[in-house]
């Protein structure tokens, strides 16, 4: 039997209709995930007001959502390495959609918090699973671009939460945000199920005799000639087949980079969760800026996250990650401090907020891209997912500071100066990746 390397087959393809469909729907799925995860922070003051509670009472909602996201990262994402990328993606989207719709009918903050915690179990798997599916469908020379584009969807989803805060809340109330965020994944999930093929690398690693493999190969290349005697392999065929094991993410020289990435995600994603949850509230409570006004400004600025993600994807093809990513995080810290000192109504504020969005989103996107390079296809969802789980633990701890800052009547300047410290630590940690091994360029990364 002649060996047929599906990785080499994917790497040599030109971008075609199946690639475009996969990229489009993966981007759409990241959009709905980004919208759902970050929307609560955009409308938190309106939710608290609707229940007659102070804004600081939203801490329980953010806490349970982050706990759900953390648990889901450790439990849901490894299932994609066992049961398939597409299957887990569609199932997760359907479940969190129903739970998000139910949140729109919550009768107390506790009910809302519980529903957000349950939704988090399924929301957390979307980023690593979608990244794995997109990376494994992409030709080698376009892999970094594919990851960058789907991360743009996530950034746009986050920005869309600002649109809800700016234009829906006054006329339809805070509950409308959950109804919009719950309906969208119910539209995208069936399209994903029908139109996007499962990862070839996953299928070959699980069962090289899977009868779906030839059909998926022909979706990428309709004129492909197969004899039926091919032995399907991934790469040189040396990768272990069967069930992925957690310890695999620490083997073959991956222990050091895995540890560094976990620490970076703990600090970086913790900070992102903190700011996503509390930034509108900080400016309303500490600077007297209504959430609707802040939402419009933030929505404009957050679109710069798209530029940050695309720039990171382009630059990582040319610059070593341990040199490039720290620049973004140091800029993130400096710009946070500056935000606390610039008047909201000044023209400079928007420019600083745009630059901050560029640096924050670009930096985290760089970490995400590096993760997809470190792990082979057999453990990619597990590796990226558990790194995300470490980040979600940070997302449990860091937002507690937001409630404390409001309850303690800290100034905006003091608050943002403290929040600027974790990005500095991330910048220092990422430099250590250079002492581990040179991370392969995205277009050459093993899948």
N, C-alpha and C positions, 0 to 999 in steps of 0.2 A: 504494500500500500504506500502510495506517495504522500509525503507530508505536505499539508496545505497550511501555511502560516497565515492565520486570519489577521494578525497584527500587521504583517507586511502588506497584505491585501488592502487593509484600511489606510495605511500610511501612504500608499501609492495612488490612491484614488484622487481624482479631481473633485472639487465640490460640485455636487449634483442636487437633484430634487430632494432626495432622501435626507441629505445633509441639511438642506435649507429648512425642510419640514421639522427635522429634529431640533435644529437650532431655534427656530421660531417658537415652537411649543415649549421647549425647555426655558426659553426666555420668558414666555408668558407665565409658566409655572413659578418661576422665581419672582415675577412681578406680584402675583397674588400672595406668595409667601411673605415678601417684604412688606406689602400692604398690611397683612394680617398681624404680623409680629410687631410692627412699630406704630400702628394706628392708635392704640390705647394711649400711648404717651402724648400724641398730638391733641387728643380731646379729653385728657384727664381732668382738667378743671371743670369742663362742662359735665362730665359724668358725676364728679363729686357734688357739684351744684344741684344736679338733678335729683340726687338722693339727700340733699340737705346736709352734706358733710363738708368739712374743710378739705382742701386739696391734699394735705398731708395724709389723709385717711386712705388715699389711693395706694399707699405702700403695700397693703395686703394683696391688692390686685397684681401689682408688679411682681411681688415676691412669689406668689403661687404660679404666675405665668412663667417666671424664670425657673422655678423648680421643675415645672412640667417640661420646659425646654431642655433642662439638664438631664433629667431622667430619660426623656425621649432620645436624646443624642446617644446615650450609652446603650439603649435597648433597641430602638427602632432602626438606626442606621446599620448595625451589623446584620440585620435581617435582609438587607438588600444584597449582601454578599452570599446569603444562603438561598433566598427565594426569588431574587431578580430585581434589577433596578426599576424597571417599568411597573412591575406588579406592586411593589411597596410604595412607589410614588403615587400611583393612582389611588390605592387604598388610603394612604395617609391624607391625600387631598380631599377625598370624599368624607372622611371622618371629621377632619378639622373644619370643613365647610359646615357640616351639620351643627357642630358645637359652637361655631361662631354665630350662626343664625340664632341658636338658642340663647346666646349671650345677649342678643338684642331684646329678649323678653325677661331678663333678670329683674327680680323685684327687690334686691338688696345688693350692697357691695359684696357681701360674703358669697351670695349666689354667683355673682359675676366673677369673683376671684376663683371660685371652684371651677367654673366653666372654662375660664382662661387657662387654668392649670391643666385641665384635661386636654384642651386644644393644643397646648404646648407639647404634649407627648408626641403629637403627630406633625406639628409644625417644624420641629427641630430637625427632622430627617430630610426635609426637602432640599436644603442647600447642598449637603454632601452627596446625596443620591443623584441630584440633578447634575452636579459637577462631574460625578463619575460617569454618568450616562453620556453627557456631552463630550467629555474628554475621550471616551472610548469609541465614539462615532467619528471623531474628527481626524482628517489626514494629518500627518506629522507636522507639515509646514503651517498648518492652520490651527493647531491645538491651542496655543496661547490665545489666539484671536477668539476662538469659540468660547473659552472660559471667560474671557473679558466681556464678550457680548452678553452672555447669560447673567453675569454679575451686574451688568447695566440694568437688566430687568429688575433685579433686586433693589438697586438704588432708586429706580423710577417708582417701584412699589412703595418704598419708604416715603418718597416725595408726594405720592398720591394721597397719603394720609393727611398731608397738609392741605390738599385740595378739599378733602372732606371737612376738615376743621374750618376752612375759610368759607365754604359755599353751601354746605348741607346742614351744619349744626343749627344755625339761626332759624332756618325755615322748617326743618324736619326733626330736629333734636338729635341727641347723641346716639340714639338707638339706630338711626339710619346708617351710621358708619358700619355697624356690625352686619346689617342686612346686605349692604353692598359687598363687604369683604367676604361674606358667606356665600353669596350667589356666584361670584366670579369663578372660584375653583370648580364649581359644579358645571360650568361651561367648558373649562379647559381640560378637566380630567377625562371626559369621554373622548375628546379629540386626541389626547395623548394615547389613550388605550387603542384607538383605531388606527392612528396614522404614524406612530413612532415605533420602530423596531427595537427589540430587546438588545442589550449589549452582546455583540459576538464574543468578546473576550470572556464575559461571564458564562455564556452558554458552553463554550469550549472547555473552560476550567471545570465546570460542573459535570458536563457529560459530552465528550467529543462526538458521540453518536446521536446527539439530539437531532431529530428530523427537521427541526426548525432552522438549523444552521444554513443549509443550502438555499432555503427560501429567503432568508435575510440577506445572504450574499448576493442574490440576484436582485434584491431591492436596491442595492448599491451599484450593481453592474448587471443590467438585464441581459446582456449578451454573453455573460460568463458561461463557459463550457465546463461542466463537471461530469465525471464518469461514474460517480457513485462509489468509487473505491478510495476516495481521499481519506487520509488520517488528519483530522483537523487539530492544529496545535496553536499555541500562542508563543510568539518569539521562537526560541530554540527548542521549545517543548519541555524544558527542564523544570518549569514551575510545577509545584505540587497541585494535583487535582483533588477535587472533593471539597469538603466543608472548610471554610476559612476559620482560622483560630486567632484569638486575640493576641497571643504571644508573637504571632508572625509580624506584627507591626514593630517589634523590638529586635527582630533577628536581622542577620545579614548587614550589620553595620548601621541599623536604623535606630538603635536605642538612644544615642546622643541627640540626633536631630529631632526625634519624637519628643524627648523631654523638653528641648528648647522650644519647640513649636507649642507644646502644651502650656508652658509658662507664658509664652507670648500671647496665646489665645485667652488665657485666664485674665490677663491684664487688659488686652486690647478689646475683646468682646465685652468684658465687664464694663469698661468705660463707655463703649457704644450703647450698651443697655441702659446705663445710668443716664446718659444724655438723651437717649431716645425717650426714656420715661419721664424725665424731669425738666428738660431744657425749656419747653414752653411755660411750665409752671414757675421755673426760676425767674424768667423774665416778667411774668405776670405778677408774682408775689414780691420779688426783690427790686424790680425796676418799673412796675406799674404799666407794663405793656400788655394789652388785651391779647388773648390767644389768637383771635382772628387776625389781628395785625401782624403778630409774629408769624403766624402760619403762612401768610402770603409771602413775606420776606424769606422765610425758611424754605418754602417750596421753590422759589427762584434759585436760592443758593444751593439747594440739594441737587439740582440738575447738574451742578459742577462735579458731583460725585460720579456722574457718567464719564466726564472727561478724565477724572482721576483714575477710574478703572481702566479705560481704554489706553491711557498713557502708560499705566503700569504694565499692561499686557505688551505694549510695543517696546517699552524700555527693558523688560526682563529678557527679551530676545538678544539684548545687546550689553547689559550691565549685570554684574554679579549681584545676586539678591542681598548678600550680606553687606554690600555697599549702598545699594539703591534704597532698600526698604527703610533703613534707619533715617535717611533724609526726610522721608515722608512723615515719620513719627516725630522727629524733632520739630518739623514745621507745624505739625498738629499741636504740640505742646505750646509753642510760641504763640500760635494764633488763638488758642483758648485764653491765654493770659490777656492778649490784646482785646478780645471780645468783651472782657470785663471792664475795660477802660475806655472804650469808644462809645459815644452817645448813640442810642438806637436810631435817632432821627437824622444822624449825619450820613452823607453819601458814603463815607468810608466804612460804615458798619456793614453794608451789604457786600462790599468788596472783601472785607475780612472774613465774613461768614462764608462767602463763596470759596475763598482760598482754604478755609478750614475744612469745608465739605470735601474739596478736592483732595486734601492731604489725608483726612481720616479714611475716606472710602478707598482711596488709592492704596494706602498702607495695608488695610485689612485685605483688600483684593490681592495684594502681593503675597501675603501670608497664605491665602487660599490657593493661589496658583502654585506656590512652592509645595504645599501639601499634596497636590495631585501628582507631583513629580517624584516625591519620596517613595510612595507606595505603589506596588505592582497591582495589576487589575484584580487579582484574587483577594486582596485585602484593602482595596482602595476605599470603598465605602466605610469599612470599619475604621481605617486609619484616619480618614478625614472626619468621620463622624465622632470618634472619640476625642480628637483634637477640639472639635466643636463642643463636645461635652465638657471639656476642661474650660472652654470659654463660657459655657452656660453656668458653670459654677461661679465664675467671676460675675456673671449676670445676676446671680442670686445675691451675692454679697454687696457688689458695688451700688446698686440702686438704693440700698438701705441708707446710704449716705445722703441721698437726695431728701428723704423724709426728715433725717436728722438736721440737715442744713436749714430746711424750712422751719422746723420746730424750734431750732436754736436762734432763728432770726439772723443768720449769717448774711453778710453782704454778698452781692453778686461777684465782686472782685475776689473776695476771699474764697468763695465757693469754686470759681473757675480756676484759680491758682492751684488749689488742692487737686482738682480733677486733671490738671495738666501734668501731674507727676507720673502716673502710669505710662503715658506714651514715651516719656524719657527712658523709663526702665525697659520698655519693649525695644527701643532703638539700641540700647546697650546689649540686650540679649541676642538680637538678630545678628549682630556682628560676630557672635560666637559660632554661627553656622559656617562662617568662612574657615574656622579651624577644624571643622568636621570633615567636609569634603566639598568639592566644587559641585554645586547643584547643577544638573544638566540643563542646557537650554530647553525651553518648552517644546520646541519643535523636534528635539531629539529625545525627549523624556520617554523612558520605557513605560509601556502601558500594561 
